[in-house]
């Protein structure tokens, strides 16, 4: 169960206390795309997301998308947000995380992962010994396999007594 428990639980990425992360030595956020940064069925890069990413960058931190989504979807977001991304990351396996760390030139201790799925984002980060924050999914619309896995996530999420990041 420890591999399925996030270090932090947030309602959304916008609840991150970025100053706290910076003070703790984090230099980058590895962010899932679908239902973490944007609804699964939306191609719109919201103004709120753009402002949040710009705030991260202005703090001399980095952000990179690490997503199981196809390349064209990830590229649309990274282009508009002017950041890097890893598509087809195959989370929970480690390849996407390792590519992200290499691209950023950072170590596991200098990054935190944020995502909405226990069995891809949390498990994947935990297997790589990367700190991880779990957010509520932005939308109920998802791939069928994700909907299926949400059934198993319910019991894991219900059992979690996970701290929030300081506000």
Secondary structure, DSSP 8 states (H G I E B T S, - for coil): -GGG--SEEESSGGG--HHHHHHTT--EEEE--BTTTB-TT-----HHHHHHHHHHHHTT-EEEEE-SS-HHHHHHHHHHHT-EEE-S--TTSSHHHHHHHHHHT--GGGEEEEES-IIIIIHHHHHTT-EEEEE--S-S---HHHHHHHHHHHHHHHH--------
